[in-house]
Amino acid sequence: MGEKKRKEEIKTEFVFDRKNYKFMLIGIAFIALGFILMTGGGSDDPNVFNPEIYNWRRIRLAPAMVLLGFAIEVYAILLKPNSKEEN
């Protein structure tokens, strides 16, 4: 009987709450979208230069999306879960 009571007292808690995981998935989506926006702009012929590689989407928008994704990830890790008092 004492062993059964000890097992009931041990309660497993996850490090992160459901809210944290939602923000982590949003951050991963931003990072993936940023890398997808960086792709392309190359040339099939290596002797021909394609200036499309330096357009606004690849130079400004995509790195900003990746940095924003990393910022969301840091926020998700540091987000304090709701404190629930159970008596």
Secondary structure, 3 states (H helix, E strand, C coil): CHHHHHHHHCCCCCCCCHHHHHHHHHHHHHHHHHHHHHCCCCCCCCCCCCHHHHCHHHHHHHHHHHHHHHHHHHHHHHCCCCCCCCC
